Amino acid sequence: MLLITAEWWLARCQRALRLAGCGEMRPAEHININLRLILVSGKTKEFVFSPVDSAGDIAIHVYDNWPEADWSSECVSRAEILRLIYQGRFLHSSVTLGALGLQLGRTTVMHLVPREHLPEPNSHDQRQKSKGGSSSCCSASCCIL
């Protein structure tokens, strides 16, 4: 898997623009990632972050800048219980937006949920295996007569 840093990407984009005769990029417009966060209630709010910001940084920023007017009934007791979900998966607090390969300057949608602990990876699959079940349609014990 290729990991691209924000600095490398910015340098590459600026070089391409110079070669095309377009001049320099303006960082505020092109190196930020817009996040539209959706609460369980369906309420949304947009925030702007850098590709180097982690899920933990985002949780702290959102907690410190909680939109009281819109999200007052959804308030949480501390930032550490705010979890981001992206493409159906919980993000660990150390994962940066840049590591997810999000497009710079574009809006990305994530869910924001209060949850004390992250679920164990593949917890559903592990439960199925421990019960002797299978997640596929057939198992070795199937028999068609």
C-alpha positions in Angstrom: 0.0 0.0 0.0 1.3 3.4 -1.0 1.2 6.1 1.7 1.3 9.6 0.4 2.1 12.5 2.7 0.3 15.9 2.3 3.6 17.6 1.8 4.6 15.2 -1.1 1.1 15.6 -2.7 1.2 19.4 -2.4 4.7 19.6 -4.0 3.6 17.3 -6.8 0.5 19.4 -7.5 2.5 22.6 -7.4 5.1 21.2 -9.8 2.3 20.1 -12.2 0.7 23.6 -12.1 4.1 25.3 -12.7 4.7 23.0 -15.7 1.2 23.8 -17.0 1.9 27.5 -16.5 -0.8 28.0 -13.9 1.3 29.3 -11.0 1.2 28.3 -7.4 -1.6 26.7 -5.5 -3.3 28.6 -2.7 -2.9 26.2 0.3 -6.2 27.1 2.1 -8.3 26.0 -0.9 -6.3 22.9 -2.0 -4.7 21.1 0.9 -7.6 20.9 3.3 -10.2 18.2 3.6 -13.8 19.1 4.3 -15.6 16.7 6.6 -19.4 16.5 6.8 -20.0 14.7 10.1 -23.4 13.0 10.6 -24.7 12.2 14.1 -26.9 9.2 14.8 -29.9 11.6 14.9 -29.1 12.5 11.3 -28.0 16.1 12.1 -24.9 17.2 10.1 -22.2 19.8 10.4 -19.2 20.5 8.2 -15.6 21.0 9.5 -12.3 21.7 7.7 -9.2 19.6 8.6 -5.7 19.0 7.3 -4.6 15.7 5.9 -2.2 15.3 8.9 -5.1 15.5 11.4 -5.9 12.2 13.1 -9.3 10.8 14.1 -8.4 11.7 17.7 -7.5 15.3 16.7 -10.8 15.6 14.9 -12.7 14.3 18.0 -11.0 16.8 20.2 -11.6 19.7 17.8 -15.3 18.8 17.4 -15.8 18.4 21.1 -14.0 21.8 21.8 -16.1 23.5 19.0 -19.4 21.6 19.6 -22.1 23.3 17.5 -24.4 24.2 20.5 -27.2 25.6 18.3 -27.5 22.6 16.2 -26.3 19.7 18.3 -27.2 20.7 21.9 -29.2 17.6 22.5 -26.4 15.4 21.3 -23.7 16.7 23.6 -21.2 14.2 25.1 -19.2 14.3 28.3 -15.7 14.1 26.8 -13.9 14.0 23.5 -12.4 10.5 24.0 -15.8 8.8 23.4 -16.4 10.4 20.0 -15.7 7.9 17.3 -15.5 8.4 13.5 -16.9 5.9 11.1 -15.7 5.9 7.5 -16.9 3.5 4.8 -18.6 1.4 7.5 -15.5 1.0 9.7 -14.5 2.7 13.0 -11.3 4.7 12.7 -8.7 4.3 15.4 -7.7 7.6 17.0 -4.2 7.6 15.4 -5.4 7.2 11.7 -4.8 10.4 9.8 -7.1 11.7 7.0 -4.1 11.6 4.6 -3.7 7.9 5.3 -7.2 7.3 4.2 -6.5 8.7 0.8 -9.2 11.4 0.9 -9.3 13.9 -1.9 -8.0 17.3 -1.0 -10.4 20.1 -1.3 -13.4 17.8 -1.5 -16.1 17.0 1.1 -16.0 13.6 2.7 -18.9 12.3 4.7 -18.2 10.4 8.0 -20.4 9.4 10.9 -19.7 10.6 14.4 -20.9 8.4 17.2 -20.4 8.4 21.0 -18.9 5.0 21.9 -16.7 4.2 24.8 -14.6 1.5 23.1 -14.0 0.4 19.6 -15.4 -3.0 18.7 -13.0 -5.9 18.2 -12.0 -6.4 14.5 -14.1 -9.0 12.8 -16.1 -9.6 16.1 -19.1 -10.9 14.1 -16.9 -13.4 12.2 -15.3 -14.6 15.5 -18.7 -15.2 17.1 -19.9 -17.1 14.1 -16.8 -19.4 14.1 -17.0 -20.0 17.9 -20.7 -21.1 17.5 -19.6 -23.5 14.8 -21.5 -21.5 12.2 -20.2 -20.3 8.9 -20.6 -16.9 7.2 -21.0 -18.4 3.8 -24.1 -20.0 2.4 -22.7 -23.6 2.6 -20.3 -25.4 4.9 -18.7 -28.8 4.9 -21.8 -30.3 6.7 -24.2 -29.4 3.9 -25.6 -32.4 2.0 -27.9 -32.2 -1.0 -29.8 -35.5 -1.7 
